[in-house]
Amino acid sequence: MMSRGFDGVQEQFKGVQEQFERVDGQFKSLRAELKNNIAQVDSRVSRVEDRVINIEENMVTRLEFEDSLSRTKLIENKLSIESGK
């Protein structure tokens, strides 16, 4: 009689073990999906960083721009050229 009661408990443990295995499988699937998504985001961030670096390398600073305008104005004055401004 007691062994029959323990058999029921053993079956319940098997059921719980199966549930844990299903949940574990779901977590493994989610983990793989998250790793994939993180890798995609990392790739996109790297491309954005490359583009920003490229923009910064080709950008003229305000100081350089103002210096260029001053030099252009000086040349226009020396050559007696009227500016469009």
N, C-alpha and C positions, 0 to 999 in steps of 0.2 A: 504494500500500500504506500509506503513512504517512497519507494523507488518510482512509483507512478507519478507522484507529485514532483519529484526531481526531474523526471522526463519532460514534464510540461515546462519547467524552468529552463531546461536545456534547449527546448524548442524556441522559447522566447529569446534566449541569448543568441541563437542562430539568426532569428529574425532581426534582432538589434544589430548583429554583426553585418548582415546583408544591407541594412539601412546605412550603416557607417561606410560600407564599401561604396554604395551608390553616391553618398555625399562626398566621399573622398574623390571619386571619379569626377564629380561635378567641379570640385575645387581644382583638380588638376587641369581640367578643360579651361576653366576660367583663368587659371594662372598662365597657361599657354597663350590664351587670347590676350591677356594683359601684356605679356612679354612682347607679343607681336605688335600691339598698339604702341607700346613704349618705343620700340625700335622704329616704327614709322614716324612718331613724333620727333625722335632724336634726329632722324634723317632730314625731316623738314626744317628743324631748327638749324641744323648744319648748313643747309642751303640758304636759309635766311641770313645767317652769319656771313657766309661767303658773299652774298649780294651786298650786304651792308659794308663790308670791307671794300668791295669793288667801288661802291658809291663814294665812300670816304676817300679812296685813293684818287678818284677822278674829280673830286669836288674842289672848287676854288673857294678859298676862305674869304671872308668879308674884307680882311686886311689886304689880301692880294688883289681883290677886285677894286677896292678904293685906290690902291697904288697904281693899278693899270689905268684907271680913269684919270688920275692925276697926271700920269705920263702922257696919256693921249691928249689931254687938255693943253699940256705944255707944248707938245708937238704942233697942235692946231694953232696955238698962239704964235709960235715961231714961224710957221708957214703961212700965217694970216688966213687960216681956214676958219670959216664961221661954222660953229657947231649947230647941229639940228635942234639943240635945246634952246 
